[in-house]
Amino acid sequence: MFAPRQQGTVIAKGLKIVGSVTAEGLVEVNGQIEGELHGTSLVIARGAHINAVIAADRVVVDGKVEGPIQGGEVILKSQAHVVGDIHHQSLAIERGAYFDGRSIQVRGANGHQPERVGHKRLKQITNDSQESRTSPGRVDSLGSAENVAT
C-alpha cells in the first residue's frame, strides 16, 4: 500500500563528530564532521561543514568540504564549497559551486580504488571579469568549466 521509505542516517545541525564515521545506506550531514566519513550515499547539506576524508559510491555536496573526496558519482550543488581533490567516476558541478582542487577520473566499481584514466585541473571563467584563471573560483554554469591537462 505504501512505498517503502529509504533507510538513512541524519547527522543533525549542531552536532559535531570528531573521528571516523562509517554508515550503510543514505547519510545526510547537516552538522560537522572532522576525521573520516565513509558510506554508500552521502549528502552534505547546506550549512554542513566537513573537514575529513570522504569516501562513498555517491556524494552530493551543497555545504562546505575541506579534504579529499573519493566517489563513484560526485555532484557539487550550487552552494558547495570544496577544497580538496576529487577522485571520481563522474563529476557534475552546478553554477555557483566553488571547487579548489584536482579532478581525477578513476575506473573501478566504486571509485575507491583509483586506476588513473585522466588527471584534470579545472580552468574557470567568471562572469565578472571574463578572464581565465585556474582554481580556486566559482563555476559559472554547468559545463562552462574547461578541462585542461596539467
N, C-alpha and C positions, 0 to 999 in steps of 0.2 A: 504494500500500500504506500509506504513512504520510501523514498530513495535512501540508501544507506549514507550516513554522514561520514565524511573522511575524518579519520582519527588524526589528531595533531596535538602539538605542544605549543603553548604560548609562554614566552618569557615577557612578563608584563613590564610596562613603563614603571620606572622607579626601582626595578630590581637590577642589581649589579652582580654578575658572576665572575669570579676570578678563578681560572683553572681550565680544565678540559671538559667540554660538553659534547656528548655523543647521544644521538637520538635517531630512532627509525621513524619513517613517515614524515609528515609535514611539521616543520618547526617555524613559528613566526616569532621574530625577535622585535620587541618594542623597547626593551631596556638596553643594558650594557653588558658586553662580554669582553674579558681580557684573557687571552690564552689561546685555546683552540676550540673550533666549532666544527663538528662533523655530523652529517646527516644525509638523508635521502633527498629531501626537498627543503630548501631554506628560503625564507622570506625575511629580508632585513627591512623593516618598515620605516617610514618617515619618523625622524626623531630618535631612532635607534643608533647606538654608537658601538661599533665592533673594532677592537684592537686585538686582532687574532689571526691565526692561520685558519682559513675556511676551506672545507672540502665537502662536496656534495655532488650528486648527479645533476641537480637543478638548483641554481642560485638566482634569486631575484633581489636586487638591491635598490631600495628607494631611500636609504638612510646613509650613514657615514661608515665607511670601512677603511681601516688602516691595517694593511697586511696583505699577503698573497691570497688569491682565490684559485682553487682548483675545482673545476666542474665540467660536466658534460655540456649542459646548456647554461649560459650565463646571460642575464638580462640586467642592464643598468637603466633604471627608470629615470624620469626627468629630474627628480630631486636627489639622485645618487651622487655621492662624493666618495670616490675610491682613490686611494693612494696605495699602490702596490701592483705587482704583476698579476696578470690573469692568464692561467693555463686553461684552455677550453677546447671543446669540440665545435661549439657555435657560440658567437657573441653578438648581442644586439645592444645598441646604445641609443637611447632616446634623446631627443632635443633637450638641451639644458643640463644633461648629466655632466659631471666633472670626473675626469679619469686621468691620473698621472701614473703611468707605469707602462709596462710592455704587455702586448697582447701576443700570446704564444699558443698557436693552434696545435693540438695534440691528437693522436689516434688512440683508440682503446675503448673498452666497454663503458667506462665511466669518466674518463679524463683524469683519473687519479694517478695513473702510471704513464707519464708522458713519453711519447715517441715523437720526436720533433718532426713536423712536416712543414712548419713555417715559423718565422720569427719576424714580428712586425712591430713597428713603433708608429703610433698614430700621429699624423700631422694634421693639425686642426686649424680651421679658419673661423674667425669671429665676424659677426655682422658689423660690429662697431668699427673695426679698423680695416677689414677686408685684406689683412696681410696674413701671410702664412707663418706659422710657428709650430714648434714641436711641443709635446705635452710639457707642463700642465696646461689645461684650458678647457673650455666648455665646448661640447659638441653642439653645433647649431641645428642640425637636422639629421634624422636617421639617414645614414648613407652619405652624409657630407664629409665625414672624416675620410681622409685619403690615406691608404696604407702605403707605407714607404719602408722598404727593406733597410735594416741598419747593419 
